[in-house]
Amino acid sequence: MADAWQVYIVRCADDSLYTGIARDLERRIAEHNADNGLGASYTRSRRPVTLVYQEAAADRSAASKREYRIKQLSRAEKLALIDRSGAA
């Protein structure tokens, strides 16, 4: 499933939440946590990050649209989404 697009949320060390998309989620989380410049600038100063939510998307377009919708949610709504998924 490494080639399927995923929408994900990570919890940063400062308890903030970051939402992104990736095809290889394991690699992407490792990039967020590595000191190699490949992680998002937002997460760079908030390491380590922990995966707390993921969902599959049909393609990159669907993943990007879902990422946008999640980013529009309030923190409370994101936490409810995470809780409903049972991942956290």
C-alpha positions, 0 to 999 in steps of 0.5 A: 500500500506504499503507492496509495495516497494517504492523508495523515495527521501527526502530533508534534512534540509541542502537542500541535497537529500537522496534516499532510499527504504522502504515498509512502507514509512510513518514509514521510514520518521518518522525514519529518523526524530526521534532520535532513531538511526533507520534513515540513518546515513547520515540524522541523522545530517541533520534533519528534512527531507521532502519527495519530491519524491516517486515511487512504485517498483514491489519488493525489487530487482526492488526498489534497482535497481531503487535506484541505478540508481537514486543515479547515477544521478546528483543533477540537474537530481534528481531535474528534476525528482522531478519536473516532479513528481509534488511532490515538 
